Amino acid sequence: MELPNNTHSSEAAKQMKSVAEGFNPELTTEEKIRAAAEFEGLVLSTFLRFAGDAKTYDHTVLEDGIKSSILLEIPQEDGSCVLVEVESATFDGGGEERSVRIIESDGGDKERHHYYIEDDQVLRYDDNLAERSRELRGALRPEESISIEGIKRALDMCRNEVENRKLEQQMGLNRQPVGVDEISKLAKLLESAEPRKPY
């Protein structure tokens, strides 16, 4: 997949691009399982490394389980930053979730890559928040944003977005498995992460 083109090319965007450079359509089942094990280890080792910075939400917040998350950042020389959110959840029914989001930030959140385990493999979802925000602003005219017409237009955009995401996956452009090499690059990126400073 050709990732979103960042014309501003912040250092954060370059760091992220060095990790997420497309998908390998020829991963074997064994490679997918190995990548999932590596990813699981990366999430758990990150929690161990930053145990004092983790926030845990129990049954008073999450109805059917316990979730922990850590917010990290990787500051860049140009003032941009790679924001990192690592999450781990254990559900009452026995299920678990592990995920890592890396987000480009240089005054506003832009490109985002979301890694998570599903069906014993690690999937990556790519998104460009700035581009989607521009599309939404272009579709909703200020004078109709709270009118029936504005609401209909917003609903149509949401339906269209859902269909686009399904089509992306069918074409092998998003939510595709990633291999051990990409998980290793992600782990290397996280080596320089530090707890996010309060603003």
Residue pairs with C-beta under 8 A, 6 or more apart in sequence:
1 22
1 23
1 126
1 172
1 173
1 174
1 176
2 22
3 17
3 20
3 21
3 22
3 111
3 126
4 111
4 126
4 128
4 131
6 13
6 17
6 104
6 110
6 111
8 106
10 76
10 78
10 80
10 104
10 106
11 76
11 77
11 78
11 80
12 74
12 76
12 80
12 81
12 82
12 104
12 105
12 106
13 80
13 104
13 110
13 111
15 74
15 76
15 82
15 189
16 82
16 102
16 104
16 111
16 113
16 189
18 185
18 189
19 102
19 113
19 182
19 185
19 186
19 189
20 102
20 113
20 124
20 126
20 182
21 182
23 124
23 172
23 176
23 177
23 178
24 177
24 178
24 179
25 172
25 176
27 35
27 177
27 178
27 179
31 179
31 180
32 120
32 121
32 122
32 177
32 179
33 120
33 121
34 179
34 180
35 121
35 122
35 177
35 178
35 179
35 180
35 182
35 183
36 117
36 120
36 121
36 122
38 180
38 183
38 184
38 187
39 98
39 100
39 115
39 117
39 122
39 183
39 186
40 98
40 117
42 100
42 183
42 186
42 187
42 190
43 86
43 87
43 88
43 98
43 99
43 100
44 88
44 98
46 70
46 72
46 86
46 100
46 190
46 193
47 54
47 68
47 70
47 86
47 88
50 70
50 72
50 195
53 70
53 71
53 72
53 195
54 68
54 69
54 70
55 68
55 69
55 70
56 66
56 67
56 68
57 66
57 67
57 68
57 69
58 66
59 65
59 66
61 67
62 89
64 91
64 92
64 93
65 89
65 90
65 91
65 92
65 95
66 89
66 90
67 87
67 88
67 89
67 90
67 97
68 87
68 88
68 89
69 85
69 86
69 87
69 88
70 84
70 85
70 86
70 195
71 83
71 84
71 85
71 195
71 196
72 83
72 84
72 85
72 86
72 190
72 193
72 194
72 195
72 196
73 81
73 82
73 83
73 84
73 193
73 194
73 195
73 196
73 197
74 81
74 82
74 84
74 189
74 192
74 193
74 194
75 81
75 194
76 82
78 106
79 106
80 104
80 105
80 106
81 105
81 106
82 102
82 103
82 104
82 105
82 189
82 193
83 101
83 102
83 103
83 104
83 105
83 109
83 196
84 100
84 101
84 102
84 103
84 190
84 193
85 99
85 100
85 101
85 103
86 99
86 100
87 97
87 98
87 99
87 100
88 96
88 97
88 98
89 96
89 97
90 96
91 97
97 116
97 117
98 116
98 117
99 114
99 115
99 116
99 117
100 114
100 115
100 116
100 186
100 190
101 112
101 113
101 114
101 115
102 112
102 113
102 186
102 189
103 109
103 110
103 111
103 112
103 129
104 110
104 111
104 112
108 129
108 130
109 129
109 130
110 128
110 129
110 130
111 126
111 127
111 128
111 129
111 130
112 126
112 127
112 128
112 129
113 124
113 125
113 126
113 127
114 124
114 125
114 126
114 127
115 122
115 123
115 124
115 178
115 186
116 122
116 123
116 125
117 123
121 177
122 177
122 178
122 183
123 175
123 176
123 177
123 178
124 174
124 175
124 176
124 178
124 182
125 174
125 175
126 174
132 161
135 157
136 154
136 157
139 153
139 154
139 157
140 150
140 153
140 154
141 150
144 150
144 153
165 174
165 175
168 174
168 175
169 175
169 176
